[in-house]
Amino acid sequence: MEKTVEIRWHGRGGQGAKTAALLLADVSFKAGKYVQGFPEYGPERMGAPITAYNRISDNKITVHSNIYDPDYVVVVDEGLLDSIDVTAGLSPEGAIVINSAKKPEELASKLRGYTGKIYTVDARKISVEALGKYFPNSPMLAAIVAVSGVMDRDQFLNEMEASYRHKFSKKPEVIEGNMNALRMTFEEVAV
């Protein structure tokens, strides 16, 4: 990776988009990258649309602003496609990753003429199967790593396991469930 990769996350308060962006920054930093991971704050509340961002680079990052022309976009809530232009500024050389059970071609008409790659991941199915509840952020985090290639899969999984072990040291079932969700997502995302 020679250039800075910029990622914009769209989700709703409580779905974990902000947490996923911060986790991606954390594991990328631990892998030796220069990173930024930050949410855009406003009057958000549970269920309200939120935006978060990542910059990941092999070189020092000197830009400190929101991301207006992302290389990749992650949509944690498919319902946002009807109300937000999630593809605004998105490079056609990049890609969009959408949490949906639908096929990419079924969602293309909602993407305002976007001509780049479209990936879908059924984060609900994966998280319910792996964790017993709907937590879309772990599957969407693995999906954007798979699609963008910002870091090696094995290195990502190792760093995430270390992060989960630290955060959930007294809940080994949570660690195992999240790791299963990450692995299942890598298997589902066909890049």
Contact map, one row per residue, 1 for C-alpha under 8 A:
11110000000000000000000000000000000000000000000000000000110000000000000000000000000000000000000000000000000000000000000000000000000000000000000000000100000000000000000000000000000000000000000
11110000000000000000000000000000000000000000000000000000111000000000000000000000000000000000000000000000000000000000000000000000000000000000000000000000000000000000000000000000000000000000000
11111000000000000000000000000000000000000000000000000000111000000000000000000000000000000000000000000000000000000000000000000000000000000000000000000000000000000000000000000000000000000000000
11111100000000000000000000000000000000000000000000000011111010000000000000000000000000000000000000000000000000000000000000000000000000000000000000000000000000000000000000000000000000000000000
00111110000000000000000000000000000000000000000000000111100000000000011000000000000000000000000000000000000000000000000000000000000000000000000000000100000000000000000000000000000000000000000
00011111000000000000000000000000000000000000000000001111000000000010111100000000000000000000000000000000000000000000000000000000000000000000000000000000000000000000000000000000000000000000000
00001111100000000000000000000000000000000000000000001110000000000010011111000000000000000000000000000000000000000000000000000000000000000000000000000000000000000000000000000000000000000000000
00000111110000000000000000000000000000000000000000111100000000000010010111000000000000000000000000000000000000000000000000000000000000000000000000000000000000000000000000000000000000000000000
00000011111000001100100000000000000000000000000000111000000000000000000011110000000000000000000000000000000000000000000000000000000000000000000000000000000000000000000000000000000000000000000
00000001111100001000000000000000000000000000000011110000000000000000000011111001000001000000000000000000000000000000000000000000000000000000000000000000000000000000000000000000000000000000000
00000000111110111000000000000000000000000000000011100000000000000000000000111001000000000000000000000000000000000000000000000000000000000000000000000000000000000000000000000000000000000000000
00000000011111101000000000000000000000000000011111000000000000000000000000011000000000000000000000000000000000000000000000000000000000000000000000000000000000000000000000000000000000000000000
00000000001111111000000000000000000000000001111111000000000000000000000000000000000000000000000000000000000000000000000000000000000000000000000000000000000000000000000000000000000000000000000
00000000000111111000000000000000000000000000011000000000000000000000000000000000000000000000000000000000000000000000000000000000000000000000000000000000000000000000000000000000000000000000000
00000000001111111000000000000000000000000000000000000000000000000000000000010000000000000000000000000000000000000000000000000000000000111000000000000000000000000000000000000000000000000000000
00000000001011111111000000000000000000000000000000000000000000000000000000000000000000000000000000000000000000000000000000000000000000111000000000000000000000000000000000000000000000000000000
00000000111111111111100000000000000000000000000001110000000000000000000000010000000000000000000000000000000000000000000000000000000000001000000000000000000000000000000000000000000000000000000
00000000100000011111110000000000000001100000000000110000000000000000000000000000000000000000000000000000000000000000000000000000000000000000000000000000000000000000000000000000000000000000000
00000000000000011111111000000000000000000000000000000000000000000000000000000000000000000000000000000000000000000000000000000000000000001000000000000000000000000000000000000000000000000000000
00000000000000011111111100000000000000000000000000000000000000000000000000000000000000000000000000000000000000000000000000000000000000001101100000000000000000000000000000000000000000000000000
00000000100000001111111110000000000011100000000000011100000000000000000000000000000000000000000000000000000000000000000000000000000000000000100000000000000000000000000000000000000000000000000
00000000000000000111111111000000000011000000000000000100000000000000000000000000000000000000000000000000000000000000000000000000000000000000000000000000000000000000000000000000000000000000000
00000000000000000011111111100000000000000000000000000000000000000000000000000000000000000000000000000000000000000000000000000000000000000000000000000000000000000000000000000000000000000000000
00000000000000000001111111110000000010000000000000000100000000000000000000000000000000000000000000000000000000000000000000000000000000000000100000000000000000000000000000000000000000000000000
00000000000000000000111111111000001110000000000000000111000000000000000000000000000000000000000000000000000000000000000000000000000000000000000000000000000000000000000000000000000000000000000
00000000000000000000011111111100001000000000000000000000000000000000000000000000000000000000000000000000000000000000000000000000000000000000000000000000000000000000000000000000000000000000000
00000000000000000000001111111110000000000000000000000000000000000000000000000000000000000000000000000000000000000000000000000000000000000000000000000000000100110010000000000000000000000000000
00000000000000000000000111111111111000000000000000000001000000000000000000000000000000000000000000000000000000000000000000000000000000000000000000000010000100000000000000000000000000000000000
00000000000000000000000011111111111000000000000000000000000000000000000000000000000000000000000000000000000000000000000000000000000000000000000000000000000000000000000000000000000000000000000
00000000000000000000000001111111100000000000000000000000000000000000000000000000000000000000000000000000000000000000000000000000000000000000000000000000000000100000000000000000000000000000000
00000000000000000000000000111111100000000000000000000000000000000000000000000000000000000000000000000000000000000000000000000000000000000000000000000010001000100000000000000000000000000000000
00000000000000000000000000011111110000000000000000000000010000000000000000000000000000000000000000000000000000000000000000000000000000000000000000000000000000000000000000000000000000000000000
00000000000000000000000000011111111000000000000000000001111000000000000000000000000000000000000000000000000000000000000000000000000000000000000000000000000000000000000000000000000000000000000
00000000000000000000000000011001111100000000000000000001111110000000000000000000000000000000000000000000000000000000000000000000000000000000000000000000000000000000000000000000000000000000000
00000000000000000000000011011000111110000000000000000111100010000000000000000000000000000000000000000000000000000000000000000000000000000000000000000000000000000000000000000000000000000000000
00000000000000000000000010000000011111000000000000001111000000000000000000000000000000000000000000000000000000000000000000000000000000000000000000000000000000000000000000000000000000000000000
00000000000000000000110110000000001111100000000000011110000000000000000000000000000000000000000000000000000000000000000000000000000000000000000000000000000000000000000000000000000000000000000
00000000000000000100110000000000000111110000000000011100000000000000000000000000000000000000000000000000000000000000000000000000000000000000000000000000000000000000000000000000000000000000000
00000000000000000100100000000000000011111000000001111000000000000000000000000000000000000000000000000000000000000000000000000000000000000000000000000000000000000000000000000000000000000000000
00000000000000000000000000000000000001111100000001111000000000000100000000000000000000000000000000000000000000000000000000000000000000000000000000000000000000000000000000000000000000000000000
00000000000000000000000000000000000000111111000001100000000000000000000000000000000000000000000000000000000000000000000000000000000000000000000000000000000000000000000000000000000000000000000
00000000000000000000000000000000000000011111000000000000000000000000000000000000000000000000000000000000000000000000000000000000000000000000000000000000000000000000000000000000000000000000000
00000000000000000000000000000000000000001111100000000000000000000000000000000000000000000000000000000000000000000000000000000000000000000000000000000000000000000000000000000000000000000000000
00000000000010000000000000000000000000001111110111000000000000000000000000000000000000000000000000000000000000000000000000000000000000000000000000000000000000000000000000000000000000000000000
00000000000010000000000000000000000000000011111100000000000000000000000000000000000000000000000000000000000000000000000000000000000000000000000000000000000000000000000000000000000000000000000
00000000000111000000000000000000000000000001111100000000000000000000000000000000000000000000000000000000000000000000000000000000000000000000000000000000000000000000000000000000000000000000000
00000000000111000000000000000000000000000000111110000000000000000000000000000000000000000000000000000000000000000000000000000000000000000000000000000000000000000000000000000000000000000000000
00000000000110000000000000000000000000000001111111000000000000000000000000000000000000000000000000000000000000000000000000000000000000000000000000000000000000000000000000000000000000000000000
00000000011110000000000000000000000000000001001111100000000000000000000000000001000000000000000000000000000000000000000000000000000000000000000000000000000000000000000000000000000000000000000
00000000011110001000000000000000000000111001000111110000000000000000000000000000000000000000000000000000000000000000000000000000000000000000000000000000000000000000000000000000000000000000000
00000001111000001100000000000000000000111000000011111000000000000000000000000000000000000000000000000000000000000000000000000000000000000000000000000000000000000000000000000000000000000000000
00000001110000001100100000000000000011110000000001111100000000000000000000000000000000000000000000000000000000000000000000000000000000000000000000000000000000000000000000000000000000000000000
00000111100000000000100000000000000111110000000000111110000000000110000000000000000000000000000000000000000000000000000000000000000000000000000000000000000000000000000000000000000000000000000
00001111000000000000110110000000001111000000000000011111000000000000000000000000000000000000000000000000000000000000000000000000000000000000000000000000000000000000000000000000000000000000000
00011110000000000000000010000000001110000000000000001111100010000000000000000000000000000000000000000000000000000000000000000000000000000000000000000000000000000000000000000000000000000000000
00011100000000000000000010010000111100000000000000000111110000000000000000000000000000000000000000000000000000000000000000000000000000000000000000000100000000000000000000000000000000000000000
11111000000000000000000000000000111000000000000000000011111110000000000000000000000000000000000000000000000000000000000000000000000000000000000000000000000000000000000000000000000000000000000
11110000000000000000000000000001110000000000000000000001111100000000000000000000000000000000000000000000000000000000000000000000000000000000000000000000000000000000000000000000000000000000000
01110000000000000000000000000000110000000000000000000000111110000000000000000000000000000000000000000000000000000000000000000000000000000000000000000000000000000000000000000000000000000000000
00000000000000000000000000000000010000000000000000000000111111000000000000000000000000000000000000000000000000000000000000000000000000000000000000000000000000000000000000000000000000000000000
00010000000000000000000000000000011000000000000000000010101111100000000000000000000000000000000000000000000000000000000000000000000000000000000000000000000000000000000000000000000000000000000
00000000000000000000000000000000000000000000000000000000000111110000000000000000000000000000000000000000000000000000000000000000000000000000000000000000000000000000000000000000000000000000000
00000000000000000000000000000000000000000000000000000000000011111000000000000000000000000000000000000000000000000000000000000000000000000000000000000000000000000000000000000000000000000000000
00000000000000000000000000000000000000000000000000000000000001111100000000000000000000000000000000000000000000000000000000000000000000000000000000000000000000000000000000000000000000000000000
00000000000000000000000000000000000000000000000000000000000000111110000000000000000000000000000000000000000000000000000000000000000000000000000000000000000000000000000000000000000000000000000
00000000000000000000000000000000000000010000000000001000000000011111000000000000000000000000000000000000000000000000000000000000000000000000000000000000000000000000000000000000000000000000000
00000111000000000000000000000000000000000000000000001000000000001111110000000000000000000000000000000000000000000000000000000000000000000000000000000000000000000000000000000000000000000000000
00000000000000000000000000000000000000000000000000000000000000000111110000000000000000011000000000000000000000000000000000000000000000000000000000000000000000000000000000000000000000000000000
00000100000000000000000000000000000000000000000000000000000000000011111000000000000000011110000000000000000000000000000000000000000000000000000000000000000000000000000000000000000000000000000
00001111000000000000000000000000000000000000000000000000000000000011111110000000000000001110010000000000000000000000000000000000000000000000000000000000000000000000000000000000000000000000000
00001110000000000000000000000000000000000000000000000000000000000000111110000000000000000110111000000000000000000000000000000000000000000000000000000000000000000000000000000000000000000000000
00000111000000000000000000000000000000000000000000000000000000000000011111000000000000000110011110000000000000000000000000000000000000000000000100010000000000000000000000000000000000000000000
00000011110000000000000000000000000000000000000000000000000000000000011111100000000001100100001110000000000000000000000000000000000000000000000000000000000000000000000000000000000000000000000
00000011110000000000000000000000000000000000000000000000000000000000000111110000000000000000000111000000000000000000000000000000000000000001000100000000000000000000000000000000000000000000000
00000000111000000000000000000000000000000000000000000000000000000000000011111101000001000000000111100000000000000000000000000000000000000000000000000000000000000000000000000000000000000000000
00000000111100101000000000000000000000000000000000000000000000000000000001111100000000000000000001100000000000000000000000000000000000011001000000000000000000000000000000000000000000000000000
00000000011100000000000000000000000000000000000000000000000000000000000000111111000000000000000001110000000000000000000000000000000000000000000000000000000000000000000000000000000000000000000
00000000000000000000000000000000000000000000000000000000000000000000000000111111100000000000000001110000000000000000000000000000000000000000000000000000000000000000000000000000000000000000000
00000000000000000000000000000000000000000000000000000000000000000000000000001111111000000000000000000000000000000000000000000000000000000000000000000000000000000000000000000000000000000000000
00000000011000000000000000000000000000000000000010000000000000000000000000101111111101000000000000000000000000000000000000000000000000000000000000000000000000000000000000000000000000000000000
00000000000000000000000000000000000000000000000000000000000000000000000000000111111111000000000000000000000001100000000000000000000000000000000000000000000000000000000000000000000000000000000
00000000000000000000000000000000000000000000000000000000000000000000000000000011111100000000000000000000000001000000000000000000000000000000000000000000000000000000000000000000000000000000000
00000000000000000000000000000000000000000000000000000000000000000000000000000011111110000000000000000000000000000000000000000000000000000000000000000000000000000000000000000000000000000000000
00000000000000000000000000000000000000000000000000000000000000000000000000000001111111000000000000000000000000000000000000000000000000000000000000000000000000000000000000000000000000000000000
00000000000000000000000000000000000000000000000000000000000000000000000000000000101111110000000000000000000000110000000000000000000000000000000000000000000000000000000000000000000000000000000
00000000010000000000000000000000000000000000000000000000000000000000000010100001100111110000000000000000000000100000000000000000000000000000000000000000000000000000000000000000000000000000000
00000000000000000000000000000000000000000000000000000000000000000000000010000000000011111100000100000000000000110100000000000000000000000000000000000000000000000000000000000000000000000000000
00000000000000000000000000000000000000000000000000000000000000000001100000000000000011111100000000000000000000000000000000000000000000000000000000000000000000000000000000000000000000000000000
00000000000000000000000000000000000000000000000000000000000000000001110000000000000000111110000000000000000000000000000000000000000000000000000000000000000000000000000000000000000000000000000
00000000000000000000000000000000000000000000000000000000000000000000111110000000000000111111011000000000000000000000000000000000000000000000000000000000000000000000000000000000000000000000000
00000000000000000000000000000000000000000000000000000000000000000000111100000000000000001111111000000000000000000001000000000000000000000000000000000000000000000000000000000000000000000000000
00000000000000000000000000000000000000000000000000000000000000000000000000000000000000000111111000000000000000000111100000000000000000000000000000000000000000000000000000000000000000000000000
00000000000000000000000000000000000000000000000000000000000000000000001000000000000000000011111000000000000000000001100000000000000000000000000000000000000000000000000000000000000000000000000
00000000000000000000000000000000000000000000000000000000000000000000011100000000000000000111111100000000000000000001100000000000000000000000000000010000000000000000000000000000000000000000000
00000000000000000000000000000000000000000000000000000000000000000000001110000000000000000111111110000000000000000001111000000000000000000000000000110000000000000000000000000000000000000000000
00000000000000000000000000000000000000000000000000000000000000000000000111100000000000100000011111000000000000000001111000000000000000000000000000000000000000000000000000000000000000000000000
00000000000000000000000000000000000000000000000000000000000000000000000111100000000000000000001111100000000000000000011110000000000000000001001100100000000000000000000000000000000000000000000
00000000000000000000000000000000000000000000000000000000000000000000000001111100000000000000000111110000000000000000011110000000000000000000000000000000000000000000000000000000000000000000000
00000000000000000000000000000000000000000000000000000000000000000000000000111100000000000000000011111000000000000000000111110000000000010001000000000000000000000000000000000000000000000000000
00000000000000000000000000000000000000000000000000000000000000000000000000001100000000000000000001111110000000000000000111100000000000000000000000000000000000000000000000000000000000000000000
00000000000000000000000000000000000000000000000000000000000000000000000000000000000000000000000000111110000000000000000111000000000000000000000000000000000000000000000000000000000000000000000
00000000000000000000000000000000000000000000000000000000000000000000000000000000000000000000000000011111011000000000000101000000000000000000000000000000000000000000000000000000000000000000000
00000000000000000000000000000000000000000000000000000000000000000000000000000000000000000000000000011111111000000000000100000000000000000000000000000000000000000000000000000000000000000000000
00000000000000000000000000000000000000000000000000000000000000000000000000000000000000000000000000000111111100000000011100000000000000000000000000000000000000000000000000000000000000000000000
00000000000000000000000000000000000000000000000000000000000000000000000000000000000000000000000000000011111110000000010000000000000000000000000000000000000000000000000000000000000000000000000
00000000000000000000000000000000000000000000000000000000000000000000000000000000000000000000000000000111111110000000000000000000000000000000000000000000000000000000000000000000000000000000000
00000000000000000000000000000000000000000000000000000000000000000000000000000000000000000000000000000111111111100000000000000000000000000000000000000000000000000000000000000000000000000000000
00000000000000000000000000000000000000000000000000000000000000000000000000000000000000000000000000000001111111111100010000000000000000000000000000000000000000000000000000000000000000000000000
00000000000000000000000000000000000000000000000000000000000000000000000000000000000000000000000000000000111111111000000000000000000000000000000000000000000000000000000000000000000000000000000
00000000000000000000000000000000000000000000000000000000000000000000000000000000110000000000000000000000001111110000000000000000000000000000000000000000000000000000000000000000000000000000000
00000000000000000000000000000000000000000000000000000000000000000000000000000000100011100000000000000000001111111100000000000000000000000000000000000000000000000000000000000000000000000000000
00000000000000000000000000000000000000000000000000000000000000000000000000000000000010100000000000000000000111111100000000000000000000000000000000000000000000000000000000000000000000000000000
00000000000000000000000000000000000000000000000000000000000000000000000000000000000000000000000000000000000110111110000000000000000000000000000000000000000000000000000000000000000000000000000
00000000000000000000000000000000000000000000000000000000000000000000000000000000000000100001000000000000000100111111000000000000000000000000000000000000000000000000000000000000000000000000000
00000000000000000000000000000000000000000000000000000000000000000000000000000000000000000001000000000000000000001111100000000000000000000000000000000000000000000000000000000000000000000000000
00000000000000000000000000000000000000000000000000000000000000000000000000000000000000000011111100000000000000000111110000000000000000000000000000000000000000000000000000000000000000000000000
00000000000000000000000000000000000000000000000000000000000000000000000000000000000000000001111100000000000000000011111000000000000000000000000000000000000000000000000000000000000000000000000
00000000000000000000000000000000000000000000000000000000000000000000000000000000000000000000001111000001100100000001111100000000000000000000000000000000000000000000000000000000000000000000000
00000000000000000000000000000000000000000000000000000000000000000000000000000000000000000000001111000001000000000000111110000000000000000000000000000000000000000000000000000000000000000000100
00000000000000000000000000000000000000000000000000000000000000000000000000000000000000000000000011111111000000000000011111000000000000000000000000000000000000000000000000000000000000000000100
00000000000000000000000000000000000000000000000000000000000000000000000000000000000000000000000011111000000000000000001111100000000000000011001000000000000000000000000000000000000000001001100
00000000000000000000000000000000000000000000000000000000000000000000000000000000000000000000000000111100000000000000000111111100000000000000000000000000000000000000000000000000000000000000000
00000000000000000000000000000000000000000000000000000000000000000000000000000000000000000000000000110000000000000000000011111110000001111011000000000000000000000000000000000000000000001000000
00000000000000000000000000000000000000000000000000000000000000000000000000000000000000000000000000100000000000000000000001111111000001110000000000000000000000000000000000000000000000000000000
00000000000000000000000000000000000000000000000000000000000000000000000000000000000000000000000000000000000000000000000001111111100000000000000000000000000000000000000000000000000000000000000
00000000000000000000000000000000000000000000000000000000000000000000000000000000000000000000000000000000000000000000000001111111110000000010000000000000000000000000000000000000000010011000000
00000000000000000000000000000000000000000000000000000000000000000000000000000000000000000000000000000000000000000000000000111111111111110110000000000000000000000000000000000000010010000000000
00000000000000000000000000000000000000000000000000000000000000000000000000000000000000000000000000000000000000000000000000011111111111100000000000000000000000000000000000000000000000000000000
00000000000000000000000000000000000000000000000000000000000000000000000000000000000000000000000000000000000000000000000000001111111110000000000000000000000000000000000000000000000000000000000
00000000000000000000000000000000000000000000000000000000000000000000000000000000000000000000000000000000000000000000000000000111111100000000000000000000000000000000000000000000110110000000000
00000000000000000000000000000000000000000000000000000000000000000000000000000000000000000000000000000000000000000000000000000011111111100000000000000000000000000000000000000100110010000000000
00000000000000000000000000000000000000000000000000000000000000000000000000000000000000000000000000000000000000000000000000000011111111000000000000000000000000000000000000000000000000000000000
00000000000000000000000000000000000000000000000000000000000000000000000000000000000000000000000000000000000000000000000000000011101111100000000000000000000000000000000000000000000000000000000
00000000000000000000000000000000000000000000000000000000000000000000000000000000000000000000000000000000000000000000000000110011001111110000000000000000000000000000000000000000000000000000000
00000000000000110000000000000000000000000000000000000000000000000000000000000000000000000000000000000000000000000000000000110011001011111100000000000000000000000000000000000000000000000000000
00000000000000110000000000000000000000000000000000000000000000000000000000010000000000000000000000100000000000000000000000110010000001111111000000000000000000000000000000000000000000000000000
00000000000000111011000000000000000000000000000000000000000000000000000000010000000000000000000000000000000000000000000000100000000000111111100000000000000000000000000000000000000000000000000
00000000000000000001000000000000000000000000000000000000000000000000000000000000000000000000000000000000000000000000000000000010000000111111110000000000000000000000000000000000010011000000000
00000000000000000000000000000000000000000000000000000000000000000000000000000000000000000000000000000000000000000000000010100110000000011111111000000000000000000000000000000000000011011000000
00000000000000000001000000000000000000000000000000000000000000000000000001010000000000000000000010100000000000000000000010100000000000011111111100000000000000000000000000000000000000001000000
00000000000000000001100100000000000000000000000000000000000000000000000000000000000000000000000000000000000000000000000000000000000000001111111110000000000000000000000000000000000001000000000
00000000000000000000000000000000000000000000000000000000000000000000000000000000000000000000000000000000000000000000000000000000000000000111111111000000000000000000000000000000000001101100000
00000000000000000000000000000000000000000000000000000000000000000000000000000000000000000000000010000000000000000000000010000000000000000011111111100000000000000000000000000000000000001100100
00000000000000000000000000000000000000000000000000000000000000000000000101000000000000000000000010000000000000000000000000000000000000000001111111111000000000000000000000000000000000000000000
00000000000000000000000000000000000000000000000000000000000000000000000000000000000000000000000000000000000000000000000000000000000000000000111111111110100000000000000000000000000000000000000
00000000000000000000000000000000000000000000000000000000000000000000000000000000000000000000000000000000000000000000000000000000000000000000011111111000100000000000000000000000000000000100101
00000000000000000000000000000000000000000000000000000000000000000000000000000000000000000000001010000000000000000000000000000000000000000000001111111000000000000000000000000000000000000000101
00000000000000000000000000000000000000000000000000000000000000000000000100000000000000000000011000000000000000000000000000000000000000000000000111111100000000000000000000000000000000000000000
00000000000000000000000000000000000000000000000000000000000000000000000000000000000000000000000000000000000000000000000000000000000000000000000111111111000000000000000000000000000000000000000
10001000000000000000000000000000000000000000000000000001000000000000000000000000000000000000000000000000000000000000000000000000000000000000000010011111000000000000000000000000000000000000000
00000000000000000000000000010010000000000000000000000000000000000000000000000000000000000000000000000000000000000000000000000000000000000000000010001111101100000000000000000000000000000000000
00000000000000000000000000000000000000000000000000000000000000000000000000000000000000000000000000000000000000000000000000000000000000000000000000001111111100000000000000000000000000000000000
00000000000000000000000000000000000000000000000000000000000000000000000000000000000000000000000000000000000000000000000000000000000000000000000011000011111110000000000000000000000000000000000
00000000000000000000000000000000000000000000000000000000000000000000000000000000000000000000000000000000000000000000000000000000000000000000000000000001111111000000000000000000000000000000000
00000000000000000000000000000010000000000000000000000000000000000000000000000000000000000000000000000000000000000000000000000000000000000000000000000011111111100000000000000000000000000000000
00000000000000000000000000110000000000000000000000000000000000000000000000000000000000000000000000000000000000000000000000000000000000000000000000000011111111110000000000000000000000000000000
00000000000000000000000000000000000000000000000000000000000000000000000000000000000000000000000000000000000000000000000000000000000000000000000000000000111111111000000000000000001001100000000
00000000000000000000000000000000000000000000000000000000000000000000000000000000000000000000000000000000000000000000000000000000000000000000000000000000011111111100000000000000000000000000000
00000000000000000000000000100110000000000000000000000000000000000000000000000000000000000000000000000000000000000000000000000000000000000000000000000000001111111110000000000000000000000000000
00000000000000000000000000100000000000000000000000000000000000000000000000000000000000000000000000000000000000000000000000000000000000000000000000000000000111111111000000000000001000000000000
00000000000000000000000000000000000000000000000000000000000000000000000000000000000000000000000000000000000000000000000000000000000000000000000000000000000011111111100000000010001000000000000
00000000000000000000000000000000000000000000000000000000000000000000000000000000000000000000000000000000000000000000000000000000000000000000000000000000000001111111110000000000000000000000000
00000000000000000000000000100000000000000000000000000000000000000000000000000000000000000000000000000000000000000000000000000000000000000000000000000000000000111111111000000000000000000000000
00000000000000000000000000000000000000000000000000000000000000000000000000000000000000000000000000000000000000000000000000000000000000000000000000000000000000011111111110000010000000000000000
00000000000000000000000000000000000000000000000000000000000000000000000000000000000000000000000000000000000000000000000000000000000000000000000000000000000000001111111110010010000000000000000
00000000000000000000000000000000000000000000000000000000000000000000000000000000000000000000000000000000000000000000000000000000000000000000000000000000000000000111111110000000000000000000000
00000000000000000000000000000000000000000000000000000000000000000000000000000000000000000000000000000000000000000000000000000000000000000000000000000000000000000011111110000000000000000000000
00000000000000000000000000000000000000000000000000000000000000000000000000000000000000000000000000000000000000000000000000000000000000000000000000000000000000000001111111110110000000000000000
00000000000000000000000000000000000000000000000000000000000000000000000000000000000000000000000000000000000000000000000000000000000000000000000000000000000000000001111111110000000000000000000
00000000000000000000000000000000000000000000000000000000000000000000000000000000000000000000000000000000000000000000000000000000000000000000000000000000000000000000000111110000000000000000000
00000000000000000000000000000000000000000000000000000000000000000000000000000000000000000000000000000000000000000000000000000000000000000000000000000000000000000000000111111110000000000000000
00000000000000000000000000000000000000000000000000000000000000000000000000000000000000000000000000000000000000000000000000000000000000000000000000000000000000000000100111111111000000000000000
00000000000000000000000000000000000000000000000000000000000000000000000000000000000000000000000000000000000000000000000000000000000000000000000000000000000000000000000000111111100000000000000
00000000000000000000000000000000000000000000000000000000000000000000000000000000000000000000000000000000000000000000000000000000001000000000000000000000000000000000000100111111110000000000000
00000000000000000000000000000000000000000000000000000000000000000000000000000000000000000000000000000000000000000000000000000000000000000000000000000000000000001001100100111111111000000000000
00000000000000000000000000000000000000000000000000000000000000000000000000000000000000000000000000000000000000000000000000000000000000000000000000000000000000000000000000011111111100000000000
00000000000000000000000000000000000000000000000000000000000000000000000000000000000000000000000000000000000000000000000000000000011000000000000000000000000000000000000000001111111110000000000
00000000000000000000000000000000000000000000000000000000000000000000000000000000000000000000000000000000000000000000000000000010011000000100000000000000000000000000000000000111111111000000000
00000000000000000000000000000000000000000000000000000000000000000000000000000000000000000000000000000000000000000000000000000000000000000000000000000000000010011000000000000011111111100000000
00000000000000000000000000000000000000000000000000000000000000000000000000000000000000000000000000000000000000000000000000000000010000000000000000000000000000000000000000000001111111110000000
00000000000000000000000000000000000000000000000000000000000000000000000000000000000000000000000000000000000000000000000000000110011000000110000000000000000000000000000000000000111111111000000
00000000000000000000000000000000000000000000000000000000000000000000000000000000000000000000000000000000000000000000000000000000000000000110110000000000000010000000000000000000011111111100000
00000000000000000000000000000000000000000000000000000000000000000000000000000000000000000000000000000000000000000000000000000000000000000000010000000000000010000000000000000000001111111110000
00000000000000000000000000000000000000000000000000000000000000000000000000000000000000000000000000000000000000000000000000000100000000000010000000000000000000000000000000000000000111111111000
00000000000000000000000000000000000000000000000000000000000000000000000000000000000000000000000000000000000000000000000010100100000000000011011000000000000000000000000000000000000011111111100
00000000000000000000000000000000000000000000000000000000000000000000000000000000000000000000000000000000000000000000000000000000000000000000011001000000000000000000000000000000000001111111110
00000000000000000000000000000000000000000000000000000000000000000000000000000000000000000000000000000000000000000000000000000000000000000000000000000000000000000000000000000000000000111111110
00000000000000000000000000000000000000000000000000000000000000000000000000000000000000000000000000000000000000000000000010000000000000000000000000000000000000000000000000000000000000011111110
00000000000000000000000000000000000000000000000000000000000000000000000000000000000000000000000000000000000000000000001110000000000000000000001001100000000000000000000000000000000000001111111
00000000000000000000000000000000000000000000000000000000000000000000000000000000000000000000000000000000000000000000000000000000000000000000000000000000000000000000000000000000000000000111111
00000000000000000000000000000000000000000000000000000000000000000000000000000000000000000000000000000000000000000000000000000000000000000000000001100000000000000000000000000000000000000000111
